[in-house]
């Protein structure tokens, strides 16, 4: 199996898994966040002979799917900032955030408590009856977004150890400065009579004095 110079696996499967995880994780989080702002339930509030239409958005039903989507999105980015055991932990967090988003969306699919709260606010009462309750398909869309987050987390758990890390580029740069074998090269003397040499030394991180 072919390996890249940094020690990671450069075979097509981990690369495809990386692309799929990034795409499904980002799309899944976006879907959950968009669904949270849509209408999940609607009905009619009635009190004293008066009737008014009421609706409840996903965020009114439950704020958990949105919160879990943000956690999953942060975990998706953090997967590339950590390594070894830390990467496994973050990958598990990504998968769990997706599973949690699925569960909370499905629980909210038939919830009427948010509609009752909305009806009470509209009527100016502590409690108001809601009739003709209907639920939209947005909770299921939110659950689909959670499924995509879960899929991204499972890919990260399976292939994450073979993915590159954000810090790899800087470590390679540091190795080039030190040379193939041995300590860092000694800084070249700077001619104080040439200002451009002083600026170049500062750019290299050297003390021109």
C-alpha positions as CSV (number, residue, x, y, z in Angstrom):
1,X,0.0,0.0,0.0
2,X,1.4,3.3,-1.0
3,X,2.3,5.8,1.7
4,X,3.0,9.5,1.6
5,X,6.3,11.1,2.9
6,X,4.6,12.2,6.1
7,X,3.7,8.7,7.1
8,X,0.0,8.9,6.2
9,X,-1.8,6.5,3.9
10,X,-2.1,8.1,0.4
11,X,-4.3,5.3,-1.1
12,X,-7.5,6.5,-2.7
13,X,-9.9,5.1,0.0
14,X,-8.8,7.4,2.9
15,X,-8.8,10.4,0.5
16,X,-12.3,9.5,-0.6
17,X,-13.4,9.1,3.0
18,X,-11.9,12.4,3.9
19,X,-13.7,14.2,1.1
20,X,-17.0,12.4,1.9
21,X,-16.6,13.3,5.6
22,X,-16.0,17.0,4.9
23,X,-18.9,17.2,2.5
24,X,-21.4,15.2,4.6
25,X,-20.4,16.9,7.8
26,X,-20.7,20.4,6.5
27,X,-23.9,19.8,4.6
28,X,-25.5,17.9,7.5
29,X,-24.8,20.8,10.0
30,X,-26.2,23.3,7.5
31,X,-29.3,21.2,6.9
32,X,-30.0,20.9,10.7
33,X,-29.4,24.7,11.2
34,X,-31.7,25.6,8.3
35,X,-34.4,23.2,9.4
36,X,-34.4,24.7,12.9
37,X,-35.7,28.0,11.5
38,X,-38.5,26.4,9.6
39,X,-42.1,25.6,10.8
40,X,-42.4,22.2,12.4
41,X,-46.0,22.5,13.6
42,X,-49.1,24.5,13.1
43,X,-52.6,24.7,14.4
44,X,-55.3,26.9,15.7
45,X,-55.5,28.5,19.1
46,X,-59.0,28.9,20.5
47,X,-60.2,30.7,23.7
48,X,-63.5,32.3,24.5
49,X,-64.8,31.8,21.0
50,X,-61.7,33.5,19.4
51,X,-59.5,31.5,17.0
52,X,-56.0,32.4,15.8
53,X,-53.5,30.4,13.7
54,X,-50.3,29.5,15.5
55,X,-47.0,28.0,14.3
56,X,-43.9,26.6,16.0
57,X,-40.5,26.6,14.5
58,X,-37.9,23.9,15.1
59,X,-35.9,26.1,17.5
60,X,-39.1,26.6,19.5
61,X,-39.7,22.9,19.7
62,X,-36.2,22.1,20.7
63,X,-32.9,24.0,20.6
64,X,-30.9,20.8,20.9
65,X,-30.6,20.0,17.1
66,X,-29.1,23.4,16.4
67,X,-26.7,23.1,19.3
68,X,-25.6,19.6,18.3
69,X,-25.1,20.7,14.7
70,X,-22.7,23.5,15.9
71,X,-20.9,21.0,18.1
72,X,-20.6,18.6,15.2
73,X,-19.3,21.3,12.9
74,X,-16.7,22.3,15.5
75,X,-15.7,18.7,15.9
76,X,-15.4,18.3,12.1
77,X,-12.8,21.1,12.1
78,X,-11.1,19.8,15.2
79,X,-10.5,16.4,13.7
80,X,-7.7,17.9,11.6
81,X,-6.2,19.8,14.6
82,X,-5.5,16.8,16.8
83,X,-3.9,13.4,16.4
84,X,-3.9,9.9,17.7
85,X,-6.2,9.5,20.7
86,X,-7.4,13.1,20.5
87,X,-8.6,12.5,16.9
88,X,-10.6,9.4,18.0
89,X,-12.3,11.3,20.8
90,X,-13.2,14.2,18.5
91,X,-14.4,11.8,15.8
92,X,-16.6,10.1,18.4
93,X,-18.0,13.5,19.4
94,X,-18.9,14.2,15.8
95,X,-20.7,10.9,15.5
96,X,-22.5,11.4,18.8
97,X,-23.6,14.9,17.8
98,X,-25.2,13.5,14.6
99,X,-26.9,10.7,16.6
100,X,-28.2,13.3,19.1
101,X,-29.5,15.5,16.3
102,X,-31.4,12.6,14.8
103,X,-33.0,11.6,18.1
104,X,-34.1,15.1,19.1
105,X,-35.5,15.8,15.7
106,X,-37.6,12.6,15.7
107,X,-38.8,13.4,19.2
108,X,-39.9,16.9,18.1
109,X,-41.7,15.6,15.0
110,X,-44.9,15.0,16.9
111,X,-44.4,17.6,19.7
112,X,-47.3,19.9,20.4
113,X,-46.0,21.6,23.6
114,X,-44.3,24.4,21.5
115,X,-47.7,25.1,19.7
116,X,-49.4,25.3,23.1
117,X,-46.8,27.8,24.3
118,X,-47.2,29.8,21.2
119,X,-51.0,29.8,21.5
120,X,-50.8,31.0,25.1
121,X,-48.5,33.9,24.0
122,X,-50.9,34.8,21.2
123,X,-53.9,34.8,23.5
124,X,-52.2,36.4,26.4
125,X,-53.1,33.5,28.7
126,X,-51.2,31.0,30.8
127,X,-52.7,28.2,28.8
128,X,-54.7,27.9,25.5
129,X,-56.0,24.9,23.6
130,X,-54.7,24.2,20.2
131,X,-56.8,22.4,17.6
132,X,-56.2,21.2,14.1
133,X,-52.6,20.4,14.9
134,X,-50.5,19.5,11.9
135,X,-46.8,18.7,11.7
136,X,-44.6,19.5,8.7
137,X,-41.7,17.4,7.2
138,X,-39.0,19.7,8.5
139,X,-38.2,17.5,11.6
140,X,-37.4,14.7,9.2
141,X,-35.2,17.0,7.2
142,X,-33.4,17.9,10.4
143,X,-33.0,14.2,11.1
144,X,-31.5,13.7,7.7
145,X,-28.9,16.4,8.5
146,X,-28.1,14.6,11.7
147,X,-27.7,11.4,9.7
148,X,-25.1,13.1,7.5
149,X,-23.2,14.3,10.6
150,X,-23.3,10.7,12.0
151,X,-22.0,9.4,8.7
152,X,-19.1,11.9,8.8
153,X,-18.3,10.9,12.4
154,X,-18.2,7.2,11.5
155,X,-15.9,7.9,8.5
156,X,-13.6,9.9,10.9
157,X,-13.5,7.0,13.3
158,X,-12.7,4.5,10.6
159,X,-10.2,6.5,8.5
160,X,-9.2,9.5,10.7
161,X,-5.9,8.0,11.7
162,X,-4.8,8.1,8.1
163,X,-5.8,11.7,7.4
164,X,-3.3,14.6,7.6
165,X,-3.2,17.1,10.4
166,X,-3.2,20.9,10.1
167,X,0.2,21.2,11.8
168,X,2.0,18.8,9.4
169,X,2.9,21.6,7.0
170,X,4.6,23.6,9.7
171,X,6.5,20.6,11.0
172,X,7.8,19.9,7.5
173,X,8.9,23.5,7.2
174,X,10.7,23.2,10.5
175,X,12.5,20.0,9.4
176,X,13.6,21.8,6.2
177,X,15.1,24.6,8.2
178,X,17.0,22.1,10.4
179,X,18.2,20.2,7.4
180,X,17.9,16.5,6.7
181,X,19.9,15.4,9.7
182,X,21.2,17.7,12.4
183,X,20.4,20.9,14.2
184,X,19.2,24.1,12.7
185,X,21.7,25.9,10.4
186,X,23.6,28.7,12.0
187,X,22.3,32.2,11.2
188,X,24.3,34.0,8.7
189,X,26.0,37.2,9.8
190,X,24.1,40.4,8.9
191,X,25.8,43.4,7.4
192,X,24.5,46.4,9.5
193,X,25.4,48.7,6.6
194,X,22.7,47.1,4.4
195,X,19.2,47.7,5.7
196,X,17.7,45.1,3.4
197,X,19.8,42.4,5.1
198,X,18.4,43.4,8.5
199,X,14.8,43.0,7.2
200,X,15.6,39.7,5.7
201,X,17.1,38.5,9.0
202,X,14.0,39.5,10.9
203,X,11.8,37.7,8.3
204,X,13.9,34.5,9.0
205,X,13.4,35.0,12.8
206,X,17.0,35.8,13.4
207,X,18.4,38.5,15.7
208,X,20.2,41.0,13.4
209,X,22.1,42.4,16.4
